[in-house]
Amino acid sequence: MQKPSTLTQLVLEMQTSSVFVVGDVVLDCYIHGSVSRLSPEAPVPVVLEGERRYVLGGAANVAANVASLGARAVLCGRVGRDSDAGQVRELCHSYNIESHALFESDSIPTIRKTRVLAGYQQLVRVDREKVAPLNSGEEQKIVLHFERYLAEPGAKALVLSDYGKGVLTHHLCRRLIDTARAHKVPVITDPKSSDLSRYQGTTIIKPNLKEGRAVLHHWDASLSIHHFDEEVDAICETIARQSTADAVVLSLSEHGVALKVAGQTGSQRFASRALQVADVSGAGDTMVAFLAMAAASRASMQSATEIANVAAALVCAKLGTAVLNSSEVLQALTSDPTARTSHSPKILTAENLPVLGQTLRRNQRRIVFTNGCFDLLHMGHVDLLERARALGDVLIVGLNTDASIRRLKGAERPVQTFESRARVLAGLAAVDFVIGFEQDTPVELIRALNPHVLVKGGDYSVQTVVGAELVLATGGKVEILPLVPGHSTTGLVDKARTSV
């Protein structure tokens, strides 16, 4: 398994990526109501309509997941010349999705899927759509938009979100993939067709189990399979061979995810991370979005699959087509009970701090910062950290490195290494993130993070706290918290020496 700390850093790096999403744009409508009787006209329930809400679906949901994490999303596809198209554009604006590459059709309506629900129970789904391939002029529009996108700076990825409604024709897929590969831009494909020749050369192809079985039946119908794991391997092998993709990521619903990397024997399995499933709608879109952002950030196939698996599990716990923000993903990684390694997901590097601060502020999280050596963690430390955490939503602790402590306290300190001290701090519920610093003071960390609250314990005053002027200048607060009497690291060290 990838180190959780690396996955946490990957989430932060993904927010600086840019994803161009091409495919079938869908408007999802949810009608929430209640049922108390059957209709006298037919044996069907009568739904008393309550809330009606609209969300982005299909390729637009992929773009929404990209934008919700904080990355740049450009959505390209077809909508009708109708009011639903206006609803799509309004939703794109609310998510900060760039929708200038959407074009309107006079003859094809905006695809809309209307679901009627009573509580958590879906009663019926009504679809409005007209399946028709793009004409050559429309294909050329998309290619030109993509070429303009490629000319812009930044880490990029291309997503082909194929729902089989006509946008991703064979010819368009070939042009887009060839163009992307010429510019060394990774391509992530969510396929619909069993004819995988249209997707050949894609970087990552992500079918679900149903789609994978259809491909296997299409190409290897006579293959003898005796158990599920053998079937999964066969599906992955067939899709890899027919698509010539660098990697196959096969979503297996409650069975997790399988990863098949070109040139490697067999497939690697990742267990499902879903603890509660409210609705699987859109989970595939979420997985594709996270695969794309990870690929744009040049993550390994394993890291990309792991983070996409985490994200898909989170979105399954939400009702209806849904998206995630970065705080939800970071929280899932830092609170994962299976992450019992020396590389805690809470331990980050200073390079991640500016993006982490921006991420938390964008999600309206109140940031608290404190710092120290924390050489031998004792009750006074724990009390200080718990009171500091109560002052906001996220507590970030700056931790002196070993070299920094030796300069401050002498050659015999620290008693514990940085790795040990960081891991112990990360194990506290009150601590959200730990960042090491080599300097004598954490002023550069404070400058990069720009916390809402700066906390220091002991006999300090606001005037003597390092970084106080930086925090106060941006409207933040400095809090001095008294220490618990009789508890200090120096006292513990002296007591240990005299007792030997």
Secondary structure, 3 states (H helix, E strand, C coil): CCCHHHHHHHHHHHCCCEEEEEECEEEEEEEEEEEEEECCCCCCEEEEEEEEEEEEEEHHHHHHHHHHHCCEEEEEEEEECCHHHHHHHHHHHHHCCEEEEEEEECCCCCEEEEEEEECCEEEEEEEECCCCCCCHHHHHHHHHHHHHHHCCCCCEEEEEECCCCCCCCHHHHHHHHHHHHHCCCCEEEECCCCCHHHHCCCCEECCEHHHHHHHHHHHHCCCCCCCHHHHHHHHHHHHHHHHCCCEEEEECHHHCEEEEECCCCCCEEECCCCCCCCCCCCHHHHHHHHHHHHHHCCCCHHHHHHHHHHHHHHHHCCCCCCCCCHHHHHHHHHCCCCCCCCCCCCEECHHHHHHHHHHHHHCCCCEEEEEECCCCCCHHHHHHHHHHHCCCCEEEEEEECHHHHHHHHCCCCCCCCHHHHHHHHHCCCCCCEEEEECCCCCHHHHHHHCCCEEEEECCCCHHHCCCHHHHHHCCCEEEEECCCCCCCHHHHHHHHHHCC
